Amino acid sequence: MMRRRLAVMAFMAACTTGMAQRPPQTTGYNRYVNPFIGTGAVDKNSLSGSNFPGACTPFGLVQLGPDTRDNPNDPASGYDYNDTTIVGFSHTHLSGTGVADLFDFLFMPYTGDITWNATPENGHKGFRSAFTHEQEKAVPGYYSVQLLAHKTLAELTATAHCGVHRYTFPQQEQGRVMVDLDHSLDKKRPYWECKVISAHLEVVNDHTIEGYRVITGWSRLRKVYFRAVFSKPFAARQLREGGQVINNGEVANGRSVKAVFSFAPSNAPLLVKVGISAVSAEGARSNLAAEVKDFDFDATAQAAANSWSKELGVMDAEGTDEQKTILYTGLYHLFTQPNNLADADSSYAGTDYTVRKAVDGAHYSTFSLWDTYRAAHPLYTLVQQGRTAGFINSMIRQYETYGYLPVWQLWGDETYCMIGNHAIPVIADAFRKGIAGIDYAKAYEAAKASSLRNHPGSPFHLLEQYKYFPEDKQSQSVSLTLEIAYDDWCVAQMALQMGKKEDYQFFLNRSTYYRNLYDQQTGFFRGKNSQGEWLPFNPLTYGGNGGSPFTEGNGWQYFWYVPQDVPDLIKLVGGDKAFVNKLDTFFTHNAKPEDVNGNASGFIGQYAHGNEPSHHVIYLYNYAGEPWKAQQYAAQVMQQQYNGKSSGYSGNEDCGQMSAWYIFSAMGFYPVNPANGIYALGSPQLSKAVIKGLNGKNFTVVAEGAGGKNCYIQRVTLNGKPYNKTYITHSDIVNGGTLVFTMGEKPNKKWGVAADSRPPLEEVR
């Protein structure tokens, strides 16, 4: 055993000779970011994040990083911390999603004979390589790994539209680079057919290649273009389409297009700079010319790091090192997307595939709205106000070409994934908070139209006919009825503020349709058919994404989804005592749910923190006069279901939603209704947090004695005055000031229990 260990150590030492990893300086906020959080659970049977650990810039188009699977599928990011081999580095990734796509233009440096596949095939050695986490490094804007099979160091960095690679090959060996245009998600995935429709690779000169691919997958049609420039001339090249190899070829066209470029042995690293575009080949060339003018890898990496440090500076936090790591990595994940699809010159491809110019310079996509409207977008309104306007303007552009707002938009294409239309609360929230830079007349037009026109997830004619969605006419009927009722409330509030009285009454009335599916006998929202008959029901039975009245949840989890009128929900149950008893049962009922959906995890009783329908429920105790229980469970989730390791999330991170839940909750408050400007108080974990730059003011939260068993609020002051309400308002925050919690080990059952201490339906204006 000792001989084997020494041999391995000697081999690894040989691999690293002259190959020191050179990440940029990680000072300031960057030093608390760990890009590996959420990249792998403690075992392969658990969910944890599905996050991407590679190099990117805030909200950039490029996410350049490692893929550990030939045909990535699960995790959707293409990288699992538990894997031990890497197949290459592709330039686009999703981070935190439950479905895979992208993985455009895989590059892989390797040594040895020419081979065309990552896995050995037909007697040929594959280019896949083993790696270890001890020889892997990731910081904001930089990723590196030692490829043990090839004794090669691969380093990656990025700009908004470009990826930059630096490969240090063994000095006496010829280096090769695989460029694979066929690398994509699992082509056998049953939900859709994934395939490359066409691909093109062209040798421009002995330093430069360019090409594109048109591919269908989760996004029904994506066009992606690239231009790559090498720092050295390639000594030889082989192109391949399908099974045909073209030695020293100039062009390869088809579906399965790959190329291998060979380089003479050298003491100097090989650099590759790659510009990509969602618009055109010229866009890829222009992006590369604008953003990476030379081959100064270190300067590019430092610029990427600096961009992250500036972006993360929207908050100052004090607490334990792990708390700060979770929080700043959460901001990092929150700022990884939505992604700006527009080229450096503001050109973008619209949903109608025409090329347009973004007047504000950016066109965003990757809108995981079923997840992110709950807390991520409300957090953006505090720490990314300018980009919030950009997000909404991009959503309105889809309405202008598509007829309704995004549901789940990827690469500028509507995927119809999930239910409802939760761009509406994002718009309503921004409108009511006065976010500048948006044409709200057009935004209201889009919200109203998206609430009246049918699309695959929202057959509104059924809602008008039955006042609920019948399960025999529309699957996921209970979840749809509840979620669209909330969206309708959001439209109604915009209409009221704009003086549109008829619209206000129409949508306000529709926002109460959830009552039509409340079954007094069982005490749950329950599916009905078109004859008005209740369907067989077990509140433990899970639904997925069709074939059940519930979406990624069960009757227990969806019972609480009336964020627009929690007092009415309390009344339906029978008052405060009955409501609290039901909440208590929810958090302690440990019977195993039936047919648990794969997205459900992080259970406390029937509460499932690893998926979004449960996220607001903890804070509902504030509405029924027992706020100390909200404090208890909020602290339990933060302390048990978040950590600073690869297993840092209890479910898919969902484009920033899991992070936003933690960031809000660690400061001590959370938006139960994401569009009413009210934040319910919970259990702050950070000793101090400062939200900076709010209209030139800061909002400071201090939590004296916070952490560990001290999860209970003893008393609160706001701007030096005693404060007994279990909520704060958006105005309290943006006007600046200081909120001070005094925390203790035992609940103070006298604080925040009065009727006027409860969160109201609306922020008083």
C-alpha positions in Angstrom: 0.0 0.0 0.0 2.8 2.4 0.9 4.6 1.7 -2.4 1.4 2.4 -4.3 0.8 5.7 -2.4 4.4 6.8 -3.1 4.0 5.9 -6.8 0.8 8.0 -7.1 2.5 10.9 -5.3 5.4 10.7 -7.7 3.1 10.6 -10.7 1.1 13.6 -9.5 4.4 15.5 -8.8 5.5 14.8 -12.4 2.2 16.0 -13.7 2.5 19.3 -11.9 6.1 20.1 -12.7 6.2 23.6 -14.0 2.4 23.8 -14.0 1.5 26.1 -11.0 -2.1 27.2 -10.9 -2.2 31.0 -11.0 -5.7 32.2 -10.0 -6.3 35.9 -9.7 -6.1 37.6 -6.3 -9.1 36.7 -4.2 -9.3 39.7 -1.9 -12.4 41.5 -0.7 -15.8 39.9 -1.2 -14.4 37.2 -3.6 -12.5 35.5 -0.8 -15.8 34.3 0.6 -17.1 32.7 -2.6 -16.8 29.0 -3.1 -18.0 28.1 -6.6 -18.1 24.4 -5.6 -21.0 24.9 -3.2 -24.0 23.1 -4.6 -22.0 21.0 -7.1 -22.5 17.6 -5.5 -24.3 16.0 -2.7 -22.8 13.7 -0.1 -24.0 10.8 -2.2 -25.4 10.3 -5.7 -28.9 9.6 -4.4 -29.3 13.1 -3.0 -29.9 16.5 -4.6 -27.5 19.3 -4.1 -27.6 22.5 -6.1 -26.8 21.4 -9.7 -24.5 24.4 -9.8 -21.8 25.2 -12.3 -18.2 25.7 -10.9 -16.4 27.2 -13.9 -15.4 30.7 -15.0 -17.9 33.5 -15.8 -18.6 37.1 -15.2 -21.8 38.6 -13.6 -24.8 38.0 -15.9 -22.5 37.1 -18.8 -23.3 34.9 -21.8 -20.3 32.6 -21.3 -20.0 30.1 -18.5 -16.8 28.2 -19.3 -16.2 25.2 -17.2 -15.8 21.4 -16.9 -18.2 18.7 -17.9 -17.8 15.4 -16.1 -20.3 13.5 -18.3 -20.2 12.6 -22.0 -23.9 13.5 -22.5 -24.8 15.6 -19.5 -28.2 15.2 -18.0 -28.2 15.0 -14.2 -26.9 17.2 -12.7 -28.1 19.8 -15.2 -24.9 21.8 -14.9 -22.9 19.0 -16.4 -20.6 18.7 -13.4 -20.9 16.5 -10.4 -18.4 16.9 -7.5 -18.6 13.1 -6.9 -17.3 12.3 -10.4 -13.6 11.6 -10.9 -13.1 12.3 -14.6 -13.5 15.3 -16.9 -14.4 15.0 -20.6 -13.8 18.7 -21.5 -14.7 22.3 -21.1 -17.8 23.8 -22.8 -18.6 27.5 -23.0 -22.2 27.6 -21.9 -23.9 26.1 -18.9 -27.0 26.3 -16.7 -26.5 26.7 -13.0 -28.8 25.3 -10.5 -31.6 24.2 -12.8 -33.5 20.9 -12.8 -33.3 20.4 -16.5 -30.1 20.3 -18.7 -29.2 22.2 -21.9 -26.5 24.3 -23.5 -23.0 22.7 -23.2 -21.9 24.5 -26.4 -18.5 24.0 -28.0 -16.5 21.5 -25.9 -12.7 22.0 -26.0 -10.4 19.4 -24.4 -6.6 19.5 -24.3 -4.9 16.1 -24.3 -1.8 14.2 -25.3 -1.0 11.0 -27.1 -2.5 9.6 -30.2 -5.4 11.2 -31.9 -8.7 10.0 -30.6 -12.3 11.1 -31.3 -14.2 10.1 -28.2 -14.0 10.8 -24.5 -14.4 7.1 -23.7 -12.2 4.4 -25.2 -13.7 3.0 -28.4 -12.6 0.5 -31.0 -9.3 0.1 -29.4 -8.5 3.8 -29.2 -7.7 5.6 -26.0 -10.3 8.2 -25.0 -9.4 11.8 -24.2 -11.3 11.7 -20.9 -9.0 12.4 -17.9 -9.0 11.6 -14.2 -8.7 14.5 -11.8 -8.6 15.2 -8.1 -10.2 18.0 -6.1 -6.8 18.6 -4.5 -5.6 19.8 -7.9 -8.7 21.7 -8.9 -9.2 25.4 -8.1 -12.2 27.7 -8.6 -12.6 31.3 -7.6 -14.8 34.0 -9.2 -13.8 34.3 -12.8 -11.2 31.5 -12.8 -11.2 27.7 -12.9 -8.2 25.3 -13.2 -7.6 21.6 -13.0 -4.7 19.1 -13.5 -5.7 16.6 -16.2 -3.9 13.6 -14.8 -4.2 11.4 -17.8 -2.5 14.0 -20.0 -0.1 15.6 -17.4 -1.7 18.9 -18.5 -2.9 21.9 -16.6 -6.1 23.5 -17.9 -6.9 27.0 -16.8 -10.0 28.9 -17.7 -11.3 32.5 -17.5 -14.0 34.5 -19.1 -15.4 37.8 -20.2 -19.1 38.5 -20.9 -19.0 36.9 -24.3 -15.7 35.1 -24.5 -13.8 32.2 -22.9 -10.1 32.1 -22.5 -8.2 28.9 -22.1 -4.6 28.3 -21.0 -3.2 24.8 -21.4 0.2 23.8 -20.1 1.2 20.6 -21.8 4.2 18.4 -20.8 7.3 20.1 -22.3 8.4 17.2 -24.5 5.0 16.1 -25.7 2.9 17.2 -28.6 -0.3 18.8 -27.4 -3.7 18.3 -29.0 -7.0 20.1 -28.6 -10.4 18.4 -29.3 -13.1 20.8 -30.5 -16.5 19.0 -30.3 -19.6 20.6 -31.8 -21.7 17.5 -31.1 -21.3 17.6 -27.3 -24.8 18.1 -25.7 -27.2 16.7 -23.2 -28.4 13.1 -23.1 -29.9 12.4 -26.5 -32.0 9.6 -24.9 -33.7 11.8 -22.4 -37.4 11.0 -22.8 -38.9 14.5 -22.4 -37.9 15.7 -25.8 -35.7 14.9 -28.7 -32.3 16.5 -28.4 -30.1 16.6 -31.5 -27.8 18.9 -33.5 -29.7 19.9 -36.6 -26.6 21.3 -38.3 -23.0 22.2 -37.5 -20.2 23.9 -39.3 -16.5 24.2 -38.5 -14.1 26.2 -40.8 -10.3 26.7 -40.6 -9.7 30.4 -41.2 -5.9 30.2 -41.0 -3.3 28.3 -39.0 -4.3 30.1 -35.8 -8.0 30.6 -36.2 -11.2 28.5 -36.5 -14.9 29.5 -36.4 -18.2 27.8 -36.8 -21.7 27.3 -35.4 -24.3 24.8 -34.5 -28.1 24.8 -34.6 -29.5 22.5 -31.9 -32.8 21.5 -30.4 -33.3 20.3 -26.9 -35.0 21.9 -23.9 -34.9 25.1 -25.9 -36.6 24.1 -29.1 -34.1 25.9 -31.4 -30.8 27.5 -30.5 -28.2 29.0 -32.9 -24.8 29.4 -31.4 -21.7 30.8 -33.2 -18.0 30.9 -32.2 -14.6 32.1 -33.3 -11.5 30.7 -31.7 -8.0 32.0 -32.0 -4.9 30.0 -30.8 -1.8 31.6 -29.6 0.3 29.3 -31.7 -0.1 27.8 -35.2 -1.4 24.3 -35.2 1.0 21.9 -36.9 -1.7 19.6 -38.1 -5.4 19.3 -38.1 -8.0 16.6 -38.7 -11.7 17.4 -39.1 -14.5 14.8 -38.8 -18.1 14.7 -39.8 -19.9 11.5 -38.6 -17.4 8.7 -39.4 -15.5 10.5 -42.1 -12.1 12.0 -41.2 -10.7 14.8 -43.3 -6.9 15.2 -42.9 -5.8 18.9 -43.0 -9.3 19.8 -44.1 -10.7 23.3 -44.3 -14.4 22.8 -43.6 -16.7 20.2 -42.0 -20.4 20.4 -42.3 -23.1 18.1 -40.9 -24.5 17.1 -37.6 -21.7 15.4 -35.7 -18.7 17.7 -36.3 -15.4 17.5 -34.4 -11.8 18.5 -35.0 -8.5 17.8 -33.5 -5.7 20.4 -33.7 -2.1 19.3 -32.9 0.7 21.6 -31.7 4.4 21.1 -31.6 6.1 20.5 -28.3 6.9 23.8 -26.5 7.9 25.3 -23.2 5.2 27.9 -23.4 1.5 27.3 -22.6 -1.0 27.3 -25.4 -3.8 29.9 -25.1 -7.1 29.9 -26.9 -9.5 32.8 -26.9 -13.1 32.0 -27.9 -15.8 34.5 -28.7 -19.4 33.3 -28.9 -22.7 34.8 -30.0 -26.3 33.9 -30.1 -26.8 36.2 -33.1 -24.3 35.6 -35.9 -20.8 34.6 -36.9 -19.9 38.3 -37.2 -21.2 38.8 -33.7 -18.8 36.1 -32.4 -15.9 37.8 -34.2 -16.9 41.3 -33.0 -17.3 40.1 -29.4 -13.9 38.5 -29.4 -12.3 41.6 -30.9 -14.0 43.9 -28.4 -13.3 41.9 -25.2 -10.1 39.9 -25.6 -7.6 41.9 -27.6 -4.5 39.8 -26.8 -3.4 36.7 -25.0 -2.9 38.1 -21.5 -4.7 35.4 -19.6 -3.8 36.7 -16.2 -5.1 40.2 -16.9 -8.4 38.7 -18.2 -8.8 36.6 -15.1 -8.1 39.5 -12.9 -10.6 41.7 -14.7 -13.2 38.9 -14.3 -12.3 38.7 -10.6 -12.6 42.5 -10.2 -16.0 42.5 -11.9 -17.2 40.0 -9.3 -15.8 41.9 -6.4 -17.6 45.0 -7.5 -20.9 43.2 -8.0 -20.7 41.4 -4.7 -20.1 44.7 -2.9 -23.8 45.4 -2.8 -23.8 43.9 0.7 -21.5 43.9 3.7 -22.0 41.0 6.1 -20.5 40.0 9.5 -20.8 36.5 11.0 -18.9 33.3 11.0 -16.7 32.5 8.0 -19.1 29.8 6.9 -22.1 32.2 7.1 -20.2 34.7 4.9 -19.2 32.0 2.5 -22.8 30.8 2.1 -24.1 34.4 1.7 -21.5 35.7 -0.8 -21.6 32.4 -2.8 -25.4 32.9 -2.8 -25.0 36.3 -4.3 -22.5 34.9 -6.8 -25.1 32.2 -7.8 -27.8 34.9 -7.9 -25.7 37.0 -10.2 -24.7 34.2 -12.6 -28.0 34.6 -14.4 -30.2 35.8 -16.1 -27.7 35.9 -18.9 -27.3 38.8 -21.4 -27.8 37.3 -24.8 -27.0 40.6 -26.6 -23.7 41.0 -28.4 -21.2 43.6 -27.4 -22.9 46.0 -29.9 -26.3 45.3 -28.3 -27.6 43.1 -31.2 -29.8 40.2 -30.1 -32.0 37.6 -31.7 -35.6 38.1 -30.8 -38.1 35.3 -30.1 -39.2 35.6 -33.8 -35.5 35.0 -34.8 -35.1 38.5 -36.3 -32.0 40.4 -35.3 -32.7 43.6 -33.3 -30.9 46.1 -31.2 -31.5 46.5 -27.4 -31.9 50.2 -26.7 -30.7 49.6 -23.1 -27.7 47.6 -24.3 -28.7 44.2 -22.9 -31.2 41.5 -23.6 -31.6 38.9 -20.9 -32.7 35.3 -20.9 -32.6 32.2 -18.6 -35.7 33.2 -16.6 -36.5 30.4 -14.2 -39.5 32.3 -13.1 -41.5 29.6 -11.3 -38.6 29.6 -8.9 -37.1 33.0 -8.9 -40.2 35.3 -8.6 -40.5 34.2 -5.0 -37.4 35.7 -3.5 -34.6 36.1 -6.1 -36.4 38.9 -8.0 -37.5 40.7 -4.8 -33.8 40.6 -3.8 -32.8 42.0 -7.2 -35.1 45.0 -6.6 -32.9 45.7 -3.5 -29.4 44.9 -4.8 -29.8 45.1 -8.7 -32.3 47.8 -9.4 -30.8 48.7 -12.8 -30.7 45.1 -13.9 -34.2 44.5 -12.7 -35.3 47.1 -15.3 -33.2 45.2 -17.9 -34.8 41.9 -17.0 -38.3 43.3 -17.3 -37.6 45.1 -20.5 -36.3 41.8 -21.9 -39.5 40.1 -20.8 -41.6 42.8 -22.5 -39.7 42.2 -25.8 -40.9 38.6 -25.7 -44.5 39.8 -25.3 -44.0 42.1 -28.3 -43.0 39.2 -30.5 -44.6 36.3 -28.9 -47.9 37.6 -27.4 -47.3 36.9 -23.8 -44.6 37.2 -21.1 -42.0 34.5 -20.4 -42.9 31.4 -18.4 -39.4 29.7 -18.5 -37.3 31.3 -21.1 -34.0 29.8 -22.2 -31.6 31.3 -24.9 -34.4 33.6 -25.9 -36.8 30.8 -26.5 -40.0 30.0 -24.5 -39.8 26.4 -23.1 -43.3 26.4 -21.5 -41.7 24.7 -18.5 -43.7 24.9 -15.3 -47.0 26.6 -14.7 -48.6 30.0 -14.4 -47.0 33.2 -15.7 -44.7 34.5 -12.9 -43.2 37.3 -14.9 -46.4 39.0 -13.8 -45.5 39.3 -10.1 -41.9 40.4 -11.1 -43.4 43.2 -13.1 -46.0 44.1 -10.4 -43.3 44.1 -7.7 -41.0 46.5 -9.7 -43.9 48.8 -10.5 -45.1 49.1 -7.0 -41.5 49.7 -5.8 -40.9 52.4 -8.4 -38.1 50.7 -10.2 -37.1 53.2 -12.9 -36.4 52.6 -16.6 -39.5 50.6 -17.5 -42.5 51.5 -19.7 -45.1 50.5 -17.2 -48.0 51.1 -19.6 -46.5 48.5 -21.9 -45.7 46.3 -19.0 -49.3 46.4 -17.8 -50.5 45.7 -21.3 -48.2 42.6 -21.3 -49.3 41.4 -17.8 -53.0 41.8 -18.7 -52.7 40.1 -22.0 -50.6 37.2 -20.5 -53.5 36.7 -18.0 -56.1 36.4 -20.7 -54.5 34.5 -23.6 -54.1 30.8 -23.6 -50.7 29.1 -23.7 -49.9 25.5 -22.9 -49.7 26.1 -19.2 -52.7 28.4 -18.8 -56.0 27.6 -20.6 -57.8 30.6 -19.3 -61.1 29.7 -21.1 -61.5 26.9 -18.5 -61.0 29.3 -15.7 -63.7 31.6 -17.0 -66.1 28.7 -17.5 -65.6 26.8 -14.3 -64.0 29.4 -11.9 -61.3 26.8 -11.3 -59.3 24.4 -13.5 -61.0 21.0 -13.7 -58.5 18.2 -13.6 -60.3 16.2 -16.3 -59.8 19.2 -18.6 -56.4 20.5 -17.4 -53.7 18.6 -15.5 -52.0 20.2 -12.5 -55.3 21.8 -11.9 -55.0 22.7 -8.2 -51.6 24.2 -8.5 -52.7 26.1 -11.6 -55.8 27.5 -9.9 -53.8 28.7 -6.8 -50.8 30.1 -8.7 -52.8 31.9 -11.3 -55.0 33.4 -8.6 -51.9 35.0 -7.2 -50.8 36.3 -10.6 -54.3 37.8 -11.0 -54.0 39.5 -7.7 -50.7 41.1 -9.0 -52.5 42.3 -12.2 -55.3 43.7 -10.0 -52.9 45.7 -7.9 -51.3 47.3 -10.9 -54.7 48.1 -12.4 -55.8 49.7 -9.1 -52.7 51.9 -8.9 -53.2 52.9 -12.6 -56.8 53.8 -12.1 -58.1 50.9 -14.3 -61.2 50.1 -12.1 -62.9 47.6 -14.3 -59.7 45.6 -14.7 -59.1 45.8 -11.0 -62.5 44.3 -10.2 -62.1 41.6 -12.8 -58.7 40.4 -11.7 -59.4 40.8 -8.0 -62.4 38.6 -8.4 -60.4 36.0 -10.3 -57.7 36.1 -7.5 -60.2 34.5 -5.1 -61.0 31.4 -7.2 -58.7 29.4 -5.0 -61.7 29.2 -2.7 -63.5 27.1 -5.2 -61.1 24.2 -4.7 -61.1 24.3 -0.9 -62.7 21.2 0.6 -64.1 21.9 4.0 -64.4 18.2 4.8 -60.7 17.3 4.2 -59.3 20.8 5.0 -57.2 20.9 1.9 -57.3 22.3 -1.6 -58.4 19.4 -3.8 -58.9 18.5 -7.4 -62.4 18.7 -9.0 -63.6 17.5 -12.3 -65.7 19.5 -14.8 -68.9 18.2 -13.2 -67.9 19.8 -9.9 -67.2 16.5 -8.2 -64.3 16.0 -5.8 -61.6 13.6 -7.0 -60.0 10.9 -4.9 -57.5 12.6 -2.6 -54.6 11.8 -0.3 -52.7 14.9 0.8 -49.4 12.9 0.9 -49.6 11.9 -2.8 -47.1 13.8 -4.9 -47.6 15.3 -8.3 -44.9 15.9 -10.9 -45.3 18.0 -14.0 -48.5 16.5 -15.3 -50.9 13.7 -14.5 -51.8 15.0 -11.1 -53.6 18.0 -9.6 -50.3 19.2 -8.0 -47.1 20.4 -9.5 -43.9 19.1 -7.9 -45.7 18.9 -4.6 -48.6 17.4 -2.7 -51.7 18.6 -1.0 -49.9 19.5 2.2 -47.3 21.7 0.5 -49.8 23.5 -1.8 -52.3 24.1 1.0 -50.4 27.3 2.0 -50.3 28.9 -1.4 -52.5 32.0 -0.9 -49.8 34.6 -0.4 -52.0 37.4 -1.6 -54.5 36.9 1.3 -53.2 34.8 4.2 -55.9 36.2 6.6 -58.5 34.7 4.3 -56.7 31.4 4.3 -56.7 31.5 8.1 -60.4 32.2 8.0 -61.0 29.2 5.7 -59.3 26.9 8.2 -61.2 28.2 11.1 -59.1 30.9 12.8 -55.7 31.4 14.3 -55.7 28.3 16.6 -56.8 25.9 13.8 -54.3 27.5 11.4 -51.4 27.2 13.9 -52.3 23.6 14.6 -52.3 22.8 10.9 -48.9 24.5 10.6 -47.6 22.5 13.5 -48.8 19.3 11.9 -47.2 20.3 8.6 -43.8 20.6 10.2 -44.1 17.4 12.4 -46.1 15.0 10.2 -43.3 12.6 9.3 -45.4 10.1 7.3 -43.5 9.2 4.2 -45.1 11.1 1.2 -46.3 8.9 -1.6 -44.5 8.9 -5.0 -42.2 11.8 -4.0 -41.3 14.0 -6.9 -37.6 14.0 -7.7 -37.4 17.7 -6.9 -38.6 17.3 -3.3 -36.0 17.1 -0.6 -35.0 18.9 2.6 -37.9 17.6 4.6 -39.0 18.8 8.0 -42.3 16.9 8.4 -44.1 17.7 5.1 -42.1 20.9 4.6 -39.7 20.3 1.7 -37.2 23.1 1.5 -35.4 21.7 -1.5 -38.3 22.8 -3.8 -40.0 26.1 -4.0 -43.7 25.6 -3.1 -42.7 25.3 0.6 -40.4 28.4 0.7 -42.7 30.9 2.3 -44.6 28.6 4.7 -42.3 29.0 7.7 -43.1 32.7 7.9 -46.9 32.1 8.0 -46.7 31.7 11.8 -46.3 35.5 12.0 -49.8 35.9 10.5 -51.5 33.8 13.2 -49.8 35.2 16.4 -47.1 32.7 17.1 -44.0 34.2 15.4 -41.5 32.4 17.6 -42.2 29.2 15.7 -41.3 30.9 12.4 -38.0 31.9 14.1 -37.4 28.3 15.2 -37.9 26.7 11.8 -36.1 29.4 9.8 -33.0 28.9 12.0 -33.3 25.2 11.7 -33.3 25.3 7.9 -30.4 27.8 7.7 -28.3 25.8 10.1 -29.1 22.3 8.8 -29.7 22.6 5.1 -27.1 25.1 4.0 -23.3 24.7 4.3 -20.1 25.9 2.7 -19.3 22.6 0.9 -20.3 20.9 -2.3 -23.4 19.6 -0.6 -24.4 23.2 0.4 -28.1 23.1 -0.8 -30.9 20.6 -0.1 -32.2 20.7 -3.6 -31.6 22.3 -7.0 -30.4 25.9 -6.4 -32.8 27.0 -9.2 -31.0 30.1 -10.7 -30.6 31.9 -7.4 -33.9 31.1 -5.5 -32.3 28.8 -2.9 -29.6 31.4 -2.4 -32.0 34.3 -2.2 -34.1 32.5 0.5 -30.9 32.2 2.6 -29.8 35.8 2.0 -33.1 37.2 3.1 -33.6 34.8 5.9 -30.0 35.2 7.3 -30.8 39.0 7.5 -34.0 38.2 9.4 -36.8 38.8 6.9 -38.5 37.2 3.9 -41.1 38.3 1.2 -44.0 35.9 1.8 -46.0 37.8 -0.9 -43.2 38.7 -3.4 -45.1 41.7 -4.8 -46.6 43.6 -1.8 -43.5 45.2 -0.3 -43.9 43.4 3.0 -41.2 41.3 4.6 -42.1 38.9 7.4 -39.5 38.7 10.2 -37.7 35.5 11.1 -34.5 34.5 12.8 -31.4 36.5 11.7 -28.2 34.5 11.6 -25.7 37.2 10.6 -24.4 39.4 13.4 -24.6 42.3 11.0 -25.7 42.9 7.4 -25.7 46.1 5.4 -27.6 46.5 2.1 -25.8 49.4 0.4 -26.6 52.0 -2.2 -30.3 52.2 -1.7 -31.1 55.7 -3.1 -27.7 56.8 -1.7 -28.6 55.2 1.7 -27.7 52.0 3.6 -30.0 49.7 5.5 -28.3 48.0 8.4 -29.4 44.9 10.3 -27.8 44.0 13.6 -28.6 40.8 15.4 -27.1 40.8 18.9 -26.3 37.3 20.1 -27.5 35.7 16.9 -26.5 32.1 15.9 -26.7 28.6 17.3 -29.4 28.1 19.9 -30.1 31.9 20.0 -32.7 31.7 17.3 -35.5 33.5 19.1 -36.3 37.3 19.0 -36.3 38.9 22.4 -36.9 42.4 21.2 -36.4 44.6 18.2 -35.7 48.3 17.5 -36.1 50.2 14.2 -34.0 53.4 14.0 -33.6 53.3 17.8 -37.3 52.9 18.7 -39.0 49.8 20.1 -40.5 47.8 17.3 -43.1 45.1 17.9 -44.3 44.3 14.4 -43.4 40.9 12.9 -42.7 42.6 9.5 -40.9 45.5 7.9 -41.7 47.2 4.7 -39.8 47.9 1.5 -40.0 51.6 2.4 -38.3 50.9 5.7 -35.4 49.4 3.8 -34.9 51.8 0.9 -35.3 54.8 3.1 -32.2 53.6 5.0 -31.9 53.0 8.7 -31.0 50.4 11.3 -33.0 47.3 12.4 -31.6 45.8 15.6 -32.6 42.3 16.9 -31.7 41.0 20.3 -31.7 37.3 20.2 -32.0 34.6 22.8 -32.2 30.9 23.5 -35.8 30.9 24.6 -38.8 32.3 22.8 -40.3 35.6 23.9 -44.0 34.7 23.5 -45.0 38.3 24.3 -43.2 39.9 21.4 -45.1 40.4 18.1 -48.3 38.6 19.1 -50.7 41.6 19.1 -53.2 41.7 16.2 -51.6 44.9 14.8 -48.2 43.2 14.8 -49.1 40.9 12.0 -48.0 41.5 8.4 -50.7 43.4 6.6 -52.0 42.7 3.1 -50.4 45.8 1.7 -47.6 48.2 2.4 -49.2 51.4 3.6 -48.2 54.2 1.2 
